[in-house]
Amino acid sequence: MDRAQARAMLATAVAEARAGLAEGGVPIGAALYGADGALLGRGRNRRVQDDDPATHAETAAFRAAGRQRSYAGTTMATTLSPCWYCTGLVRQFGISRVVVGEAATFQGGHDWLARHGVEIVLLDDPECVALMTDFIDRRPDLWHEDIGDQAP
């Protein structure tokens, strides 16, 4: 995948992450794009806002996209390496590619996806890193809750 196209897709996810942060939530955003590059759905982590532990950014974008006959050729852009829950969603439905904004603050399951044939485009985006680093510094309790870690 062309890195300029990947960055354009990531921009949608970053906008979602910023919206989630402004709402008092965890700043993770995602967007699902069709094989033709058309935006199918976008979403953000809404665990806090909706009091719903299952509303991760990737699941919100997936739900917003609605039912598709096939996910072959689709791309999930996400600001953060996907957790195991969201990694499973990508694998279960055959999403072909994942654009990852950053994996410095959280190493999710993108390596596992790559080993199973999913194309991974890791951008190491400084804005994504800054969003998460700042959030983790300010809200370590919420961060650890979000990733299922019992620390602090």
GUBA-378301 format. One line per 3 residues: number of its first residue (from 1); for each residue x, y, z of N, C-alpha, C, O. Coordinates in pm, whole numbers, plus 50000, padded with zeros to 5 digits. Example, Ala and Ser with C-alpha at 12.3 -4.5 7.8 and 13.67 -1.06 7.14 Angstrom:
BEGIN
1) 51319 49431 50780 51230 49550 50780 51320 49670 50780 51424 49668 50846; 51285 49775 50708 51367 49894 50714 51290 50003 50787 51341 50114 50804
//
This chain:
BEGIN
1) 50084 49882 50000 50000 50000 50000 50089 50124 50000 50192 50128 50067; 50048 50221 49926 50117 50350 49918 50109 50420 50054 50002 50430 50112; 50222 50469 50103 50226 50531 50236 50143 50660 50242 50088 50692 50347
4) 50133 50731 50134 50051 50853 50133 49903 50815 50150 49830 50882 50223; 49861 50710 50084 49723 50663 50099 49700 50613 50242 49595 50639 50300; 49798 50542 50297 49787 50493 50435 49775 50611 50532 49694 50606 50625
7) 49854 50715 50511 49848 50833 50599 49713 50905 50587 49660 50954 50686; 49657 50910 50467 49526 50972 50448 49419 50893 50524 49330 50951 50586; 49426 50761 50519 49331 50677 50593 49349 50696 50743 49251 50703 50818
10) 49474 50703 50785 49502 50722 50928 49447 50855 50978 49406 50865 51093; 49447 50957 50893 49397 51089 50934 49252 51080 50983 49214 51150 51077; 49172 50995 50922 49033 50977 50967 49031 50917 51107 48954 50959 51192
13) 49117 50818 51129 49125 50754 51260 49174 50853 51366 49125 50852 51479; 49270 50936 51331 49322 51037 51426 49211 51136 51464 49200 51173 51580; 49132 51177 51368 49020 51268 51398 48923 51203 51497 48873 51269 51587
16) 48898 51074 51481 48812 51001 51574 48877 50993 51713 48809 51010 51814; 49006 50968 51718 49076 50962 51846 49068 51094 51920 49045 51097 52041; 49086 51203 51848 49077 51336 51909 48935 51364 51960 48918 51424 52067
19) 48835 51321 51885 48696 51339 51929 48670 51258 52056 48602 51306 52147; 48722 51139 52063 48706 51056 52183 48772 51118 52305 48715 51117 52414; 48890 51173 52285 48959 51240 52395 48878 51361 52443 48866 51382 52564
22) 48824 51438 52351 48743 51555 52387 48618 51516 52465 48566 51597 52542; 48570 51394 52445 48452 51343 52516 48487 51282 52652 48398 51238 52725; 48615 51280 52684 48659 51221 52810 48694 51074 52800 48709 51006 52902
25) 48707 51024 52678 48737 50883 52657 48883 50857 52625 48967 50946 52632; 48909 50733 52589 49043 50688 52551 49067 50729 52405 48985 50698 52319; 49178 50798 52376 49199 50852 52242 49252 50750 52140 49367 50754 52098
28) 49163 50660 52103 49196 50563 51998 49085 50573 51894 48967 50569 51927; 49125 50586 51768 49028 50596 51659 49058 50496 51551 49170 50445 51540; 48956 50468 51469 48973 50372 51360 48880 50408 51246 48782 50480 51263
31) 48912 50356 51128 48828 50373 51010 48844 50250 50922 48954 50198 50906; 48734 50205 50865 48736 50090 50774 48710 50141 50633 48611 50210 50608; 48799 50105 50542 48791 50148 50403 48769 50027 50313 48821 49918 50338
34) 48690 50048 50207 48663 49943 50110 48783 49920 50020 48880 49996 50021; 48776 49814 49942 48883 49781 49849 48906 49893 49748 49017 49909 49696; 48802 49971 49721 48813 50084 49628 48863 50212 49695 48878 50315 49629
37) 48890 50206 49825 48939 50322 49899 48830 50408 49958 48858 50509 50023; 48704 50370 49938 48592 50448 49993 48577 50421 50142 48591 50307 50187; 48549 50524 50218 48527 50510 50361 48396 50436 50384 48291 50478 50338
40) 48405 50324 50457 48286 50245 50490 48231 50282 50628 48110 50288 50647; 48321 50305 50723 48278 50336 50858 48395 50389 50939 48511 50359 50911; 48363 50468 51039 48465 50524 51127 48413 50518 51270 48292 50514 51292
43) 48505 50517 51366 48462 50510 51504 48576 50535 51599 48692 50547 51560; 48540 50543 51728 48640 50568 51831 48609 50482 51953 48496 50435 51971; 48710 50464 52034 48691 50393 52159 48588 50471 52241 48608 50589 52270
46) 48478 50404 52277 48371 50469 52353 48338 50391 52480 48225 50396 52529; 48437 50320 52532 48415 50242 52653 48367 50329 52768 48276 50290 52842; 48427 50446 52783 48392 50537 52893 48258 50605 52864 48168 50605 52947
49) 48247 50664 52746 48129 50742 52711 48000 50658 52716 47897 50706 52762; 48008 50533 52669 47890 50448 52661 47880 50347 52775 47784 50270 52782; 47979 50347 52864 47986 50248 52971 47974 50106 52914 47902 50021 52966
52) 48046 50086 52803 48040 49960 52728 48183 49910 52702 48254 49968 52620; 48225 49805 52770 48362 49759 52755 48395 49705 52616 48512 49687 52584; 48294 49679 52534 48318 49621 52402 48330 49724 52290 48355 49687 52176
55) 48312 49851 52321 48317 49951 52216 48459 50006 52200 48492 50115 52246; 48541 49925 52133 48675 49969 52095 48663 50044 51963 48561 50034 51895; 48765 50117 51926 48761 50197 51803 48736 50110 51680 48654 50144 51595
58) 48807 49998 51672 48792 49912 51554 48652 49852 51546 48595 49842 51437; 48596 49811 51660 48461 49754 51657 48359 49862 51622 48261 49833 51553; 48381 49985 51668 48290 50095 51634 48294 50124 51484 48189 50144 51422
61) 48413 50126 51425 48425 50149 51281 48362 50034 51202 48295 50057 51102; 48385 49913 51248 48329 49794 51184 48177 49799 51187 48112 49773 51085; 48121 49831 51302 47974 49841 51313 47920 49954 51226 47816 49938 51162
64) 47989 50067 51224 47943 50181 51143 47944 50148 50994 47866 50204 50917; 48032 50058 50953 48040 50019 50812 47919 49937 50770 47886 49930 50651; 47853 49877 50866 47738 49793 50831 47782 49661 50769 47901 49637 50746
67) 47685 49580 50744 47712 49447 50690 47768 49457 50548 47713 49528 50463; 47875 49386 50524 47937 49377 50391 47933 49230 50348 47946 49141 50431; 47915 49207 50220 47915 49068 50171 48052 49004 50193 48063 48884 50221
70) 48155 49085 50181 48292 49037 50199 48378 49152 50247 48353 49269 50216; 48480 49118 50324 48574 49219 50371 48709 49205 50300 48806 49271 50336; 48713 49118 50198 48836 49101 50120 48872 49235 50056 48788 49302 49997
73) 48997 49272 50068 49046 49396 50010 49025 49519 50097 49071 49627 50061; 48956 49504 50211 48932 49621 50296 49055 49652 50381 49143 49568 50401; 49058 49776 50429 49168 49824 50513 49110 49884 50639 49022 49970 50634
76) 49161 49839 50754 49127 49900 50882 49244 49990 50920 49357 49943 50937; 49217 50118 50935 49318 50212 50983 49289 50237 51130 49175 50265 51167; 49391 50227 51213 49373 50246 51357 49492 50322 51414 49606 50303 51370
79) 49466 50407 51510 49573 50489 51566 49670 50409 51651 49783 50453 51673; 49628 50293 51699 49709 50213 51791 49705 50067 51749 49602 50019 51699; 49814 49997 51768 49818 49854 51737 49697 49786 51801 49673 49805 51920
82) 49622 49708 51726 49498 49651 51778 49520 49548 51889 49609 49464 51882; 49435 49557 51991 49438 49459 52100 49396 49323 52045 49359 49311 51928; 49400 49221 52130 49363 49087 52084 49217 49078 52043 49184 49006 51950
85) 49131 49150 52110 48989 49153 52076 48971 49205 51933 48899 49144 51854; 49034 49316 51901 49020 49376 51769 49101 49301 51664 49064 49298 51547; 49211 49241 51706 49288 49156 51617 49201 49038 51571 49203 49000 51454
88) 49126 48982 51665 49036 48873 51632 48929 48915 51532 48894 48837 51443; 48877 49036 51546 48778 49087 51453 48835 49093 51312 48771 49049 51216; 48957 49146 51299 49023 49156 51168 49038 49018 51107 49007 48998 50989
91) 49085 48923 51185 49109 48787 51135 48978 48715 51105 48966 48650 51001; 48881 48727 51194 48752 48658 51177 48683 48697 51047 48628 48611 50977; 48687 48826 51013 48612 48873 50897 48697 48892 50772 48647 48938 50670
94) 48825 48857 50779 48909 48859 50660 48944 48998 50609 48960 49018 50489; 48957 49094 50701 49003 49226 50661 49147 49209 50611 49230 49150 50679; 49175 49262 50494 49301 49232 50426 49422 49309 50476 49535 49260 50467
97) 49399 49430 50528 49512 49517 50560 49478 49599 50684 49363 49638 50705; 49580 49624 50766 49564 49713 50882 49674 49818 50878 49793 49786 50875; 49632 49943 50877 49724 50055 50889 49729 50090 51037 49627 50124 51096
100) 49848 50081 51096 49866 50105 51239 49940 50237 51258 50050 50256 51207; 49877 50328 51331 49941 50457 51358 50067 50442 51440 50170 50502 51409; 50058 50363 51546 50176 50343 51631 50162 50217 51715 50052 50172 51747
103) 50277 50161 51750 50283 50044 51837 50386 50062 51947 50425 49965 52012; 50430 50187 51969 50530 50214 52072 50470 50208 52212 50533 50158 52304; 50348 50259 52228 50287 50262 52360 50213 50132 52393 50188 50102 52509
106) 50177 50057 52289 50106 49930 52310 50134 49839 52192 50106 49872 52077; 50190 49724 52222 50218 49624 52118 50102 49526 52116 50098 49431 52195; 50010 49549 52027 49894 49461 52015 49926 49339 51931 50037 49287 51933
109) 49827 49293 51857 49840 49168 51781 49873 49185 51635 49847 49093 51556; 49929 49298 51595 49954 49316 51451 50059 49220 51395 50051 49182 51279; 50158 49180 51475 50257 49082 51426 50190 48948 51399 50222 48881 51301
112) 50100 48909 51486 50025 48784 51468 49942 48790 51340 49938 48695 51263; 49877 48904 51318 49799 48921 51195 49889 48906 51072 49851 48840 50975; 50006 48967 51076 50099 48958 50964 50138 48813 50935 50149 48773 50820
115) 50159 48736 51041 50193 48594 51023 50078 48515 50963 50098 48405 50911; 49958 48570 50969 49840 48503 50913 49790 48570 50785 49673 48557 50749; 49879 48641 50718 49849 48691 50585 49786 48828 50574 49751 48871 50464
118) 49771 48897 50686 49715 49033 50681 49831 49129 50657 49933 49124 50727; 49815 49217 50560 49917 49318 50534 49913 49422 50645 49807 49477 50675; 50027 49449 50704 50037 49549 50811 50122 49665 50761 50232 49646 50709
121) 50069 49785 50776 50143 49907 50742 50159 49984 50873 50066 50049 50920; 50278 49975 50931 50307 50043 51058 50371 50177 51027 50481 50184 50972; 50302 50285 51063 50347 50420 51027 50433 50487 51133 50503 50584 51101
124) 50432 50441 51257 50507 50507 51364 50481 50657 51363 50574 50738 51364; 50355 50693 51361 50313 50831 51348 50336 50908 51478 50284 50868 51583; 50412 51017 51474 50441 51094 51596 50317 51150 51665 50313 51157 51787
127) 50216 51190 51587 50093 51243 51648 50020 51135 51726 49968 51161 51835; 50015 51014 51671 49951 50903 51742 50027 50869 51870 49966 50846 51975; 50159 50867 51862 50241 50839 51981 50216 50946 52087 50198 50914 52204
130) 50215 51073 52046 50196 51183 52142 50057 51176 52207 50045 51198 52328; 49955 51145 52129 49819 51132 52185 49816 51029 52296 49764 51055 52405; 49873 50911 52270 49868 50803 52368 49963 50828 52485 49926 50802 52600
133) 50081 50878 52459 50177 50903 52567 50120 51004 52666 50127 50984 52787; 50063 51111 52613 50004 51213 52699 49886 51156 52778 49873 51181 52898; 49803 51078 52711 49688 51019 52779 49733 50923 52889 49680 50927 53000
136) 49829 50838 52860 49878 50741 52959 49938 50814 53079 49918 50771 53193; 50010 50923 53055 50067 51001 53165 49958 51063 53252 49971 51068 53375; 49850 51112 53189 49743 51180 53262 49642 51084 53324 49588 51113 53431
139) 49617 50971 53261 49513 50879 53307 49561 50734 53310 49503 50649 53242; 49666 50703 53386 49716 50565 53388 49610 50465 53434 49609 50351 53388; 49522 50507 53524 49417 50418 53572 49324 50374 53458 49295 50256 53443
142) 49280 50470 53379 49190 50440 53268 49262 50361 53159 49204 50272 53097; 49387 50394 53135 49467 50322 53035 49479 50174 53074 49453 50086 52991; 49516 50146 53198 49533 50008 53241 49400 49933 53237 49397 49814 53203
145) 49292 50000 53271 49160 49940 53259 49131 49904 53114 49080 49795 53085; 49163 49995 53023 49132 49976 52881 49206 49857 52822 49151 49784 52739; 49329 49836 52864 49407 49725 52807 49395 49597 52889 49461 49498 52861
148) 49309 49599 52991 49287 49478 53070 49398 49446 53166 49415 49331 53206; 49474 49547 53204 49585 49530 53297 49539 49574 53435 49477 49679 53450; 49570 49495 53537 49526 49526 53671 49620 49621 53746 49596 49651 53863
151) 49727 49668 53678 49821 49760 53742 49752 49892 53778 49637 49913 53739; 49820 49981 53851 49768 50102 53915 49621 50108 53907 49561 50204 53955
//
